[in-house]
Amino acid sequence: MATGPSPTAAVEAAIATLDGTLAMARALVEAGRRIELDGLENDAAALCAALMLLSPEAARELRPALIGLRRQVDELATSLAA
């Protein structure tokens, strides 16, 4: 029987996807384009819900990736404020 990715791998993939989306959003803002934040908020909420389902040990392993994601959010916020 084939199984899907582990819960941790699925969350890692979601983090990577959101990281790319945030980078694209920041590039669009810096190019003078308007962006819609609702999708980003929904993706972030889904990621948080998925993280809550992981064991504390598995979630701790994702801390560096989450810190990078937070950096992307901060950079987007800075671009939006400019």
PyMOL Python script that loads the backbone (N, CA, C, O; Angstrom):
from pymol import cmd

cmd.read_pdbstr("""\
ATOM      1  N   MET A   1       0.844  -1.176   0.000  1.00  0.00           N
ATOM      2  CA  MET A   1       0.000   0.000   0.000  1.00  0.00           C
ATOM      3  C   MET A   1       0.888   1.238   0.000  1.00  0.00           C
ATOM      4  O   MET A   1       1.794   1.345   0.827  1.00  0.00           O
ATOM      5  N   ALA A   2       0.643   2.173  -0.914  1.00  0.00           N
ATOM      6  CA  ALA A   2       1.415   3.416  -0.997  1.00  0.00           C
ATOM      7  C   ALA A   2       0.925   4.383   0.059  1.00  0.00           C
ATOM      8  O   ALA A   2      -0.273   4.499   0.316  1.00  0.00           O
ATOM      9  N   THR A   3       1.861   5.063   0.655  1.00  0.00           N
ATOM     10  CA  THR A   3       1.498   6.079   1.646  1.00  0.00           C
ATOM     11  C   THR A   3       1.997   7.428   1.175  1.00  0.00           C
ATOM     12  O   THR A   3       2.926   7.513   0.372  1.00  0.00           O
ATOM     13  N   GLY A   4       1.379   8.473   1.673  1.00  0.00           N
ATOM     14  CA  GLY A   4       1.784   9.826   1.313  1.00  0.00           C
ATOM     15  C   GLY A   4       2.964  10.266   2.146  1.00  0.00           C
ATOM     16  O   GLY A   4       3.526   9.485   2.914  1.00  0.00           O
ATOM     17  N   PRO A   5       3.330  11.510   1.989  1.00  0.00           N
ATOM     18  CA  PRO A   5       4.458  12.031   2.771  1.00  0.00           C
ATOM     19  C   PRO A   5       4.121  12.045   4.259  1.00  0.00           C
ATOM     20  O   PRO A   5       2.954  12.097   4.647  1.00  0.00           O
ATOM     21  N   SER A   6       5.146  11.999   5.067  1.00  0.00           N
ATOM     22  CA  SER A   6       4.929  12.077   6.511  1.00  0.00           C
ATOM     23  C   SER A   6       4.326  13.434   6.850  1.00  0.00           C
ATOM     24  O   SER A   6       4.454  14.383   6.076  1.00  0.00           O
ATOM     25  N   PRO A   7       3.664  13.530   8.011  1.00  0.00           N
ATOM     26  CA  PRO A   7       3.112  14.838   8.401  1.00  0.00           C
ATOM     27  C   PRO A   7       4.179  15.927   8.456  1.00  0.00           C
ATOM     28  O   PRO A   7       3.921  17.068   8.071  1.00  0.00           O
ATOM     29  N   THR A   8       5.371  15.583   8.932  1.00  0.00           N
ATOM     30  CA  THR A   8       6.447  16.571   9.001  1.00  0.00           C
ATOM     31  C   THR A   8       6.868  17.006   7.605  1.00  0.00           C
ATOM     32  O   THR A   8       7.079  18.195   7.364  1.00  0.00           O
ATOM     33  N   ALA A   9       6.993  16.061   6.688  1.00  0.00           N
ATOM     34  CA  ALA A   9       7.375  16.403   5.311  1.00  0.00           C
ATOM     35  C   ALA A   9       6.305  17.262   4.653  1.00  0.00           C
ATOM     36  O   ALA A   9       6.622  18.175   3.890  1.00  0.00           O
ATOM     37  N   ALA A  10       5.046  16.976   4.943  1.00  0.00           N
ATOM     38  CA  ALA A  10       3.961  17.784   4.374  1.00  0.00           C
ATOM     39  C   ALA A  10       4.018  19.218   4.899  1.00  0.00           C
ATOM     40  O   ALA A  10       3.797  20.166   4.145  1.00  0.00           O
ATOM     41  N   VAL A  11       4.311  19.374   6.181  1.00  0.00           N
ATOM     42  CA  VAL A  11       4.422  20.719   6.754  1.00  0.00           C
ATOM     43  C   VAL A  11       5.656  21.424   6.189  1.00  0.00           C
ATOM     44  O   VAL A  11       5.601  22.618   5.896  1.00  0.00           O
ATOM     45  N   GLU A  12       6.760  20.705   6.032  1.00  0.00           N
ATOM     46  CA  GLU A  12       7.952  21.300   5.416  1.00  0.00           C
ATOM     47  C   GLU A  12       7.642  21.802   4.011  1.00  0.00           C
ATOM     48  O   GLU A  12       8.089  22.882   3.624  1.00  0.00           O
ATOM     49  N   ALA A  13       6.882  21.027   3.250  1.00  0.00           N
ATOM     50  CA  ALA A  13       6.502  21.439   1.898  1.00  0.00           C
ATOM     51  C   ALA A  13       5.612  22.676   1.942  1.00  0.00           C
ATOM     52  O   ALA A  13       5.753  23.573   1.112  1.00  0.00           O
ATOM     53  N   ALA A  14       4.697  22.726   2.906  1.00  0.00           N
ATOM     54  CA  ALA A  14       3.826  23.900   3.044  1.00  0.00           C
ATOM     55  C   ALA A  14       4.634  25.135   3.415  1.00  0.00           C
ATOM     56  O   ALA A  14       4.349  26.230   2.930  1.00  0.00           O
ATOM     57  N   ILE A  15       5.636  24.970   4.267  1.00  0.00           N
ATOM     58  CA  ILE A  15       6.508  26.087   4.642  1.00  0.00           C
ATOM     59  C   ILE A  15       7.250  26.588   3.406  1.00  0.00           C
ATOM     60  O   ILE A  15       7.319  27.795   3.170  1.00  0.00           O
ATOM     61  N   ALA A  16       7.797  25.680   2.625  1.00  0.00           N
ATOM     62  CA  ALA A  16       8.536  26.064   1.422  1.00  0.00           C
ATOM     63  C   ALA A  16       7.626  26.779   0.421  1.00  0.00           C
ATOM     64  O   ALA A  16       8.031  27.762  -0.199  1.00  0.00           O
ATOM     65  N   THR A  17       6.415  26.289   0.271  1.00  0.00           N
ATOM     66  CA  THR A  17       5.469  26.915  -0.652  1.00  0.00           C
ATOM     67  C   THR A  17       5.117  28.319  -0.184  1.00  0.00           C
ATOM     68  O   THR A  17       5.116  29.257  -0.982  1.00  0.00           O
ATOM     69  N   LEU A  18       4.819  28.471   1.102  1.00  0.00           N
ATOM     70  CA  LEU A  18       4.470  29.791   1.631  1.00  0.00           C
ATOM     71  C   LEU A  18       5.661  30.733   1.541  1.00  0.00           C
ATOM     72  O   LEU A  18       5.490  31.922   1.272  1.00  0.00           O
ATOM     73  N   ASP A  19       6.864  30.218   1.763  1.00  0.00           N
ATOM     74  CA  ASP A  19       8.074  31.031   1.635  1.00  0.00           C
ATOM     75  C   ASP A  19       8.186  31.593   0.215  1.00  0.00           C
ATOM     76  O   ASP A  19       8.473  32.776   0.032  1.00  0.00           O
ATOM     77  N   GLY A  20       7.959  30.745  -0.779  1.00  0.00           N
ATOM     78  CA  GLY A  20       7.999  31.198  -2.168  1.00  0.00           C
ATOM     79  C   GLY A  20       6.910  32.200  -2.479  1.00  0.00           C
ATOM     80  O   GLY A  20       7.140  33.176  -3.193  1.00  0.00           O
ATOM     81  N   THR A  21       5.728  31.965  -1.947  1.00  0.00           N
ATOM     82  CA  THR A  21       4.614  32.891  -2.162  1.00  0.00           C
ATOM     83  C   THR A  21       4.918  34.257  -1.555  1.00  0.00           C
ATOM     84  O   THR A  21       4.630  35.288  -2.163  1.00  0.00           O
ATOM     85  N   LEU A  22       5.496  34.265  -0.363  1.00  0.00           N
ATOM     86  CA  LEU A  22       5.853  35.530   0.282  1.00  0.00           C
ATOM     87  C   LEU A  22       6.937  36.269  -0.502  1.00  0.00           C
ATOM     88  O   LEU A  22       6.888  37.493  -0.629  1.00  0.00           O
ATOM     89  N   ALA A  23       7.911  35.533  -1.025  1.00  0.00           N
ATOM     90  CA  ALA A  23       8.964  36.159  -1.822  1.00  0.00           C
ATOM     91  C   ALA A  23       8.367  36.788  -3.085  1.00  0.00           C
ATOM     92  O   ALA A  23       8.745  37.895  -3.470  1.00  0.00           O
ATOM     93  N   MET A  24       7.444  36.087  -3.719  1.00  0.00           N
ATOM     94  CA  MET A  24       6.787  36.619  -4.913  1.00  0.00           C
ATOM     95  C   MET A  24       5.954  37.851  -4.557  1.00  0.00           C
ATOM     96  O   MET A  24       5.978  38.849  -5.278  1.00  0.00           O
ATOM     97  N   ALA A  25       5.230  37.781  -3.466  1.00  0.00           N
ATOM     98  CA  ALA A  25       4.416  38.922  -3.040  1.00  0.00           C
ATOM     99  C   ALA A  25       5.296  40.141  -2.791  1.00  0.00           C
ATOM    100  O   ALA A  25       4.955  41.253  -3.194  1.00  0.00           O
ATOM    101  N   ARG A  26       6.412  39.931  -2.135  1.00  0.00           N
ATOM    102  CA  ARG A  26       7.332  41.045  -1.861  1.00  0.00           C
ATOM    103  C   ARG A  26       7.861  41.627  -3.164  1.00  0.00           C
ATOM    104  O   ARG A  26       7.940  42.847  -3.306  1.00  0.00           O
ATOM    105  N   ALA A  27       8.226  40.775  -4.118  1.00  0.00           N
ATOM    106  CA  ALA A  27       8.725  41.261  -5.410  1.00  0.00           C
ATOM    107  C   ALA A  27       7.658  42.074  -6.130  1.00  0.00           C
ATOM    108  O   ALA A  27       7.959  43.105  -6.733  1.00  0.00           O
ATOM    109  N   LEU A  28       6.423  41.616  -6.068  1.00  0.00           N
ATOM    110  CA  LEU A  28       5.330  42.366  -6.705  1.00  0.00           C
ATOM    111  C   LEU A  28       5.141  43.730  -6.051  1.00  0.00           C
ATOM    112  O   LEU A  28       4.980  44.737  -6.739  1.00  0.00           O
ATOM    113  N   VAL A  29       5.160  43.758  -4.726  1.00  0.00           N
ATOM    114  CA  VAL A  29       5.005  45.025  -4.006  1.00  0.00           C
ATOM    115  C   VAL A  29       6.149  45.967  -4.350  1.00  0.00           C
ATOM    116  O   VAL A  29       5.928  47.154  -4.589  1.00  0.00           O
ATOM    117  N   GLU A  30       7.362  45.448  -4.378  1.00  0.00           N
ATOM    118  CA  GLU A  30       8.524  46.286  -4.689  1.00  0.00           C
ATOM    119  C   GLU A  30       8.491  46.787  -6.124  1.00  0.00           C
ATOM    120  O   GLU A  30       9.124  47.793  -6.444  1.00  0.00           O
ATOM    121  N   ALA A  31       7.757  46.091  -6.996  1.00  0.00           N
ATOM    122  CA  ALA A  31       7.601  46.528  -8.389  1.00  0.00           C
ATOM    123  C   ALA A  31       6.412  47.473  -8.547  1.00  0.00           C
ATOM    124  O   ALA A  31       6.078  47.887  -9.657  1.00  0.00           O
ATOM    125  N   GLY A  32       5.782  47.807  -7.427  1.00  0.00           N
ATOM    126  CA  GLY A  32       4.674  48.757  -7.472  1.00  0.00           C
ATOM    127  C   GLY A  32       3.313  48.126  -7.694  1.00  0.00           C
ATOM    128  O   GLY A  32       2.336  48.841  -7.919  1.00  0.00           O
ATOM    129  N   ARG A  33       3.224  46.823  -7.637  1.00  0.00           N
ATOM    130  CA  ARG A  33       1.953  46.132  -7.842  1.00  0.00           C
ATOM    131  C   ARG A  33       1.218  45.978  -6.523  1.00  0.00           C
ATOM    132  O   ARG A  33       1.827  45.916  -5.455  1.00  0.00           O
ATOM    133  N   ARG A  34      -0.085  45.920  -6.617  1.00  0.00           N
ATOM    134  CA  ARG A  34      -0.922  45.668  -5.437  1.00  0.00           C
ATOM    135  C   ARG A  34      -1.087  44.167  -5.272  1.00  0.00           C
ATOM    136  O   ARG A  34      -1.137  43.425  -6.253  1.00  0.00           O
ATOM    137  N   ILE A  35      -1.171  43.729  -4.035  1.00  0.00           N
ATOM    138  CA  ILE A  35      -1.381  42.302  -3.767  1.00  0.00           C
ATOM    139  C   ILE A  35      -2.566  42.130  -2.826  1.00  0.00           C
ATOM    140  O   ILE A  35      -2.929  43.042  -2.082  1.00  0.00           O
ATOM    141  N   GLU A  36      -3.146  40.963  -2.875  1.00  0.00           N
ATOM    142  CA  GLU A  36      -4.250  40.596  -1.983  1.00  0.00           C
ATOM    143  C   GLU A  36      -3.670  39.717  -0.876  1.00  0.00           C
ATOM    144  O   GLU A  36      -3.006  38.720  -1.161  1.00  0.00           O
ATOM    145  N   LEU A  37      -3.914  40.075   0.368  1.00  0.00           N
ATOM    146  CA  LEU A  37      -3.323  39.356   1.497  1.00  0.00           C
ATOM    147  C   LEU A  37      -4.193  38.229   2.027  1.00  0.00           C
ATOM    148  O   LEU A  37      -3.722  37.422   2.828  1.00  0.00           O
ATOM    149  N   ASP A  38      -5.458  38.150   1.602  1.00  0.00           N
ATOM    150  CA  ASP A  38      -6.353  37.124   2.141  1.00  0.00           C
ATOM    151  C   ASP A  38      -5.802  35.718   1.931  1.00  0.00           C
ATOM    152  O   ASP A  38      -5.853  34.894   2.844  1.00  0.00           O
ATOM    153  N   GLY A  39      -5.283  35.437   0.759  1.00  0.00           N
ATOM    154  CA  GLY A  39      -4.736  34.111   0.487  1.00  0.00           C
ATOM    155  C   GLY A  39      -3.558  33.788   1.386  1.00  0.00           C
ATOM    156  O   GLY A  39      -3.421  32.660   1.859  1.00  0.00           O
ATOM    157  N   LEU A  40      -2.701  34.786   1.624  1.00  0.00           N
ATOM    158  CA  LEU A  40      -1.560  34.580   2.514  1.00  0.00           C
ATOM    159  C   LEU A  40      -2.022  34.278   3.935  1.00  0.00           C
ATOM    160  O   LEU A  40      -1.467  33.411   4.609  1.00  0.00           O
ATOM    161  N   GLU A  41      -3.036  34.997   4.376  1.00  0.00           N
ATOM    162  CA  GLU A  41      -3.563  34.765   5.723  1.00  0.00           C
ATOM    163  C   GLU A  41      -4.147  33.362   5.844  1.00  0.00           C
ATOM    164  O   GLU A  41      -3.943  32.685   6.851  1.00  0.00           O
ATOM    165  N   ASN A  42      -4.867  32.931   4.825  1.00  0.00           N
ATOM    166  CA  ASN A  42      -5.446  31.586   4.849  1.00  0.00           C
ATOM    167  C   ASN A  42      -4.359  30.519   4.849  1.00  0.00           C
ATOM    168  O   ASN A  42      -4.458  29.534   5.581  1.00  0.00           O
ATOM    169  N   ASP A  43      -3.321  30.707   4.032  1.00  0.00           N
ATOM    170  CA  ASP A  43      -2.214  29.746   3.986  1.00  0.00           C
ATOM    171  C   ASP A  43      -1.491  29.686   5.329  1.00  0.00           C
ATOM    172  O   ASP A  43      -1.130  28.605   5.796  1.00  0.00           O
ATOM    173  N   ALA A  44      -1.282  30.840   5.946  1.00  0.00           N
ATOM    174  CA  ALA A  44      -0.604  30.883   7.242  1.00  0.00           C
ATOM    175  C   ALA A  44      -1.449  30.188   8.310  1.00  0.00           C
ATOM    176  O   ALA A  44      -0.914  29.465   9.150  1.00  0.00           O
ATOM    177  N   ALA A  45      -2.750  30.401   8.281  1.00  0.00           N
ATOM    178  CA  ALA A  45      -3.640  29.752   9.250  1.00  0.00           C
ATOM    179  C   ALA A  45      -3.619  28.233   9.069  1.00  0.00           C
ATOM    180  O   ALA A  45      -3.585  27.491  10.050  1.00  0.00           O
ATOM    181  N   ALA A  46      -3.638  27.775   7.826  1.00  0.00           N
ATOM    182  CA  ALA A  46      -3.592  26.334   7.562  1.00  0.00           C
ATOM    183  C   ALA A  46      -2.260  25.739   8.030  1.00  0.00           C
ATOM    184  O   ALA A  46      -2.223  24.635   8.573  1.00  0.00           O
ATOM    185  N   LEU A  47      -1.181  26.472   7.817  1.00  0.00           N
ATOM    186  CA  LEU A  47       0.134  26.008   8.264  1.00  0.00           C
ATOM    187  C   LEU A  47       0.169  25.906   9.790  1.00  0.00           C
ATOM    188  O   LEU A  47       0.673  24.922  10.332  1.00  0.00           O
ATOM    189  N   CYS A  48      -0.352  26.898  10.472  1.00  0.00           N
ATOM    190  CA  CYS A  48      -0.381  26.865  11.939  1.00  0.00           C
ATOM    191  C   CYS A  48      -1.194  25.675  12.439  1.00  0.00           C
ATOM    192  O   CYS A  48      -0.797  25.010  13.395  1.00  0.00           O
ATOM    193  N   ALA A  49      -2.328  25.405  11.797  1.00  0.00           N
ATOM    194  CA  ALA A  49      -3.158  24.264  12.189  1.00  0.00           C
ATOM    195  C   ALA A  49      -2.400  22.955  11.984  1.00  0.00           C
ATOM    196  O   ALA A  49      -2.468  22.062  12.829  1.00  0.00           O
ATOM    197  N   ALA A  50      -1.681  22.834  10.872  1.00  0.00           N
ATOM    198  CA  ALA A  50      -0.905  21.628  10.603  1.00  0.00           C
ATOM    199  C   ALA A  50       0.222  21.461  11.619  1.00  0.00           C
ATOM    200  O   ALA A  50       0.505  20.345  12.057  1.00  0.00           O
ATOM    201  N   LEU A  51       0.856  22.548  11.988  1.00  0.00           N
ATOM    202  CA  LEU A  51       1.927  22.489  12.988  1.00  0.00           C
ATOM    203  C   LEU A  51       1.410  21.987  14.326  1.00  0.00           C
ATOM    204  O   LEU A  51       2.109  21.266  15.037  1.00  0.00           O
ATOM    205  N   MET A  52       0.202  22.363  14.664  1.00  0.00           N
ATOM    206  CA  MET A  52      -0.378  21.951  15.946  1.00  0.00           C
ATOM    207  C   MET A  52      -0.608  20.441  16.005  1.00  0.00           C
ATOM    208  O   MET A  52      -0.711  19.872  17.091  1.00  0.00           O
ATOM    209  N   LEU A  53      -0.688  19.795  14.847  1.00  0.00           N
ATOM    210  CA  LEU A  53      -0.913  18.352  14.807  1.00  0.00           C
ATOM    211  C   LEU A  53       0.379  17.549  14.955  1.00  0.00           C
ATOM    212  O   LEU A  53       0.338  16.340  15.184  1.00  0.00           O
ATOM    213  N   LEU A  54       1.519  18.218  14.824  1.00  0.00           N
ATOM    214  CA  LEU A  54       2.811  17.536  14.941  1.00  0.00           C
ATOM    215  C   LEU A  54       3.175  17.323  16.402  1.00  0.00           C
ATOM    216  O   LEU A  54       2.689  18.028  17.287  1.00  0.00           O
ATOM    217  N   SER A  55       4.020  16.359  16.636  1.00  0.00           N
ATOM    218  CA  SER A  55       4.556  16.181  17.987  1.00  0.00           C
ATOM    219  C   SER A  55       5.451  17.377  18.302  1.00  0.00           C
ATOM    220  O   SER A  55       5.966  18.018  17.385  1.00  0.00           O
ATOM    221  N   PRO A  56       5.643  17.683  19.573  1.00  0.00           N
ATOM    222  CA  PRO A  56       6.530  18.798  19.923  1.00  0.00           C
ATOM    223  C   PRO A  56       7.937  18.622  19.343  1.00  0.00           C
ATOM    224  O   PRO A  56       8.560  19.599  18.927  1.00  0.00           O
ATOM    225  N   GLU A  57       8.435  17.394  19.314  1.00  0.00           N
ATOM    226  CA  GLU A  57       9.771  17.147  18.790  1.00  0.00           C
ATOM    227  C   GLU A  57       9.827  17.447  17.288  1.00  0.00           C
ATOM    228  O   GLU A  57      10.762  18.092  16.813  1.00  0.00           O
ATOM    229  N   ALA A  58       8.832  16.981  16.556  1.00  0.00           N
ATOM    230  CA  ALA A  58       8.796  17.223  15.104  1.00  0.00           C
ATOM    231  C   ALA A  58       8.657  18.712  14.817  1.00  0.00           C
ATOM    232  O   ALA A  58       9.306  19.238  13.912  1.00  0.00           O
ATOM    233  N   ALA A  59       7.817  19.387  15.581  1.00  0.00           N
ATOM    234  CA  ALA A  59       7.626  20.823  15.375  1.00  0.00           C
ATOM    235  C   ALA A  59       8.913  21.587  15.674  1.00  0.00           C
ATOM    236  O   ALA A  59       9.246  22.545  14.976  1.00  0.00           O
ATOM    237  N   ARG A  60       9.629  21.168  16.704  1.00  0.00           N
ATOM    238  CA  ARG A  60      10.893  21.830  17.063  1.00  0.00           C
ATOM    239  C   ARG A  60      11.905  21.736  15.928  1.00  0.00           C
ATOM    240  O   ARG A  60      12.678  22.667  15.705  1.00  0.00           O
ATOM    241  N   GLU A  61      11.904  20.625  15.217  1.00  0.00           N
ATOM    242  CA  GLU A  61      12.834  20.454  14.094  1.00  0.00           C
ATOM    243  C   GLU A  61      12.565  21.458  12.972  1.00  0.00           C
ATOM    244  O   GLU A  61      13.457  21.762  12.180  1.00  0.00           O
ATOM    245  N   LEU A  62      11.353  21.962  12.906  1.00  0.00           N
ATOM    246  CA  LEU A  62      10.979  22.911  11.856  1.00  0.00           C
ATOM    247  C   LEU A  62      11.255  24.362  12.243  1.00  0.00           C
ATOM    248  O   LEU A  62      11.014  25.276  11.454  1.00  0.00           O
ATOM    249  N   ARG A  63      11.754  24.569  13.444  1.00  0.00           N
ATOM    250  CA  ARG A  63      11.988  25.938  13.927  1.00  0.00           C
ATOM    251  C   ARG A  63      12.843  26.785  12.980  1.00  0.00           C
ATOM    252  O   ARG A  63      12.467  27.926  12.710  1.00  0.00           O
ATOM    253  N   PRO A  64      13.974  26.287  12.459  1.00  0.00           N
ATOM    254  CA  PRO A  64      14.764  27.127  11.540  1.00  0.00           C
ATOM    255  C   PRO A  64      13.967  27.548  10.291  1.00  0.00           C
ATOM    256  O   PRO A  64      14.066  28.690   9.844  1.00  0.00           O
ATOM    257  N   ALA A  65      13.194  26.635   9.746  1.00  0.00           N
ATOM    258  CA  ALA A  65      12.382  26.973   8.563  1.00  0.00           C
ATOM    259  C   ALA A  65      11.319  28.002   8.923  1.00  0.00           C
ATOM    260  O   ALA A  65      11.025  28.898   8.132  1.00  0.00           O
ATOM    261  N   LEU A  66      10.746  27.877  10.112  1.00  0.00           N
ATOM    262  CA  LEU A  66       9.720  28.840  10.538  1.00  0.00           C
ATOM    263  C   LEU A  66      10.324  30.214  10.806  1.00  0.00           C
ATOM    264  O   LEU A  66       9.687  31.235  10.546  1.00  0.00           O
ATOM    265  N   ILE A  67      11.538  30.241  11.318  1.00  0.00           N
ATOM    266  CA  ILE A  67      12.216  31.523  11.523  1.00  0.00           C
ATOM    267  C   ILE A  67      12.458  32.196  10.167  1.00  0.00           C
ATOM    268  O   ILE A  67      12.287  33.408  10.033  1.00  0.00           O
ATOM    269  N   GLY A  68      12.853  31.410   9.172  1.00  0.00           N
ATOM    270  CA  GLY A  68      13.017  31.958   7.828  1.00  0.00           C
ATOM    271  C   GLY A  68      11.714  32.482   7.263  1.00  0.00           C
ATOM    272  O   GLY A  68      11.694  33.512   6.589  1.00  0.00           O
ATOM    273  N   LEU A  69      10.631  31.783   7.531  1.00  0.00           N
ATOM    274  CA  LEU A  69       9.317  32.227   7.083  1.00  0.00           C
ATOM    275  C   LEU A  69       8.941  33.540   7.764  1.00  0.00           C
ATOM    276  O   LEU A  69       8.385  34.439   7.133  1.00  0.00           O
ATOM    277  N   ARG A  70       9.244  33.639   9.032  1.00  0.00           N
ATOM    278  CA  ARG A  70       8.965  34.890   9.772  1.00  0.00           C
ATOM    279  C   ARG A  70       9.759  36.044   9.159  1.00  0.00           C
ATOM    280  O   ARG A  70       9.257  37.163   9.059  1.00  0.00           O
ATOM    281  N   ARG A  71      10.988  35.772   8.755  1.00  0.00           N
ATOM    282  CA  ARG A  71      11.822  36.790   8.116  1.00  0.00           C
ATOM    283  C   ARG A  71      11.158  37.265   6.822  1.00  0.00           C
ATOM    284  O   ARG A  71      11.140  38.461   6.531  1.00  0.00           O
ATOM    285  N   GLN A  72      10.614  36.327   6.052  1.00  0.00           N
ATOM    286  CA  GLN A  72       9.919  36.690   4.812  1.00  0.00           C
ATOM    287  C   GLN A  72       8.712  37.577   5.108  1.00  0.00           C
ATOM    288  O   GLN A  72       8.463  38.549   4.394  1.00  0.00           O
ATOM    289  N   VAL A  73       7.964  37.245   6.157  1.00  0.00           N
ATOM    290  CA  VAL A  73       6.796  38.051   6.534  1.00  0.00           C
ATOM    291  C   VAL A  73       7.249  39.461   6.923  1.00  0.00           C
ATOM    292  O   VAL A  73       6.633  40.446   6.517  1.00  0.00           O
ATOM    293  N   ASP A  74       8.316  39.554   7.700  1.00  0.00           N
ATOM    294  CA  ASP A  74       8.826  40.864   8.109  1.00  0.00           C
ATOM    295  C   ASP A  74       9.284  41.678   6.900  1.00  0.00           C
ATOM    296  O   ASP A  74       9.035  42.882   6.834  1.00  0.00           O
ATOM    297  N   GLU A  75       9.949  41.032   5.949  1.00  0.00           N
ATOM    298  CA  GLU A  75      10.404  41.743   4.746  1.00  0.00           C
ATOM    299  C   GLU A  75       9.226  42.209   3.903  1.00  0.00           C
ATOM    300  O   GLU A  75       9.263  43.301   3.334  1.00  0.00           O
ATOM    301  N   LEU A  76       8.180  41.389   3.818  1.00  0.00           N
ATOM    302  CA  LEU A  76       6.983  41.810   3.084  1.00  0.00           C
ATOM    303  C   LEU A  76       6.319  42.989   3.789  1.00  0.00           C
ATOM    304  O   LEU A  76       5.877  43.933   3.134  1.00  0.00           O
ATOM    305  N   ALA A  77       6.247  42.942   5.100  1.00  0.00           N
ATOM    306  CA  ALA A  77       5.655  44.046   5.863  1.00  0.00           C
ATOM    307  C   ALA A  77       6.434  45.339   5.625  1.00  0.00           C
ATOM    308  O   ALA A  77       5.841  46.407   5.472  1.00  0.00           O
ATOM    309  N   THR A  78       7.755  45.237   5.594  1.00  0.00           N
ATOM    310  CA  THR A  78       8.592  46.416   5.336  1.00  0.00           C
ATOM    311  C   THR A  78       8.316  46.963   3.934  1.00  0.00           C
ATOM    312  O   THR A  78       8.209  48.175   3.748  1.00  0.00           O
ATOM    313  N   SER A  79       8.203  46.077   2.961  1.00  0.00           N
ATOM    314  CA  SER A  79       7.917  46.508   1.583  1.00  0.00           C
ATOM    315  C   SER A  79       6.547  47.161   1.484  1.00  0.00           C
ATOM    316  O   SER A  79       6.378  48.152   0.775  1.00  0.00           O
ATOM    317  N   LEU A  80       5.570  46.608   2.192  1.00  0.00           N
ATOM    318  CA  LEU A  80       4.219  47.183   2.149  1.00  0.00           C
ATOM    319  C   LEU A  80       4.184  48.566   2.803  1.00  0.00           C
ATOM    320  O   LEU A  80       3.410  49.432   2.394  1.00  0.00           O
ATOM    321  N   ALA A  81       5.020  48.765   3.816  1.00  0.00           N
ATOM    322  CA  ALA A  81       5.029  50.048   4.526  1.00  0.00           C
ATOM    323  C   ALA A  81       5.769  51.134   3.748  1.00  0.00           C
ATOM    324  O   ALA A  81       5.587  52.319   4.025  1.00  0.00           O
ATOM    325  N   ALA A  82       6.587  50.753   2.794  1.00  0.00           N
ATOM    326  CA  ALA A  82       7.401  51.736   2.053  1.00  0.00           C
ATOM    327  C   ALA A  82       6.565  52.540   1.086  1.00  0.00           C
ATOM    328  O   ALA A  82       7.091  53.406   0.387  1.00  0.00           O
TER     329      ALA A  82
END
""", "prot")
cmd.dss("prot")
cmd.show_as("cartoon", "prot")
cmd.util.cbc("prot")
cmd.orient("prot")
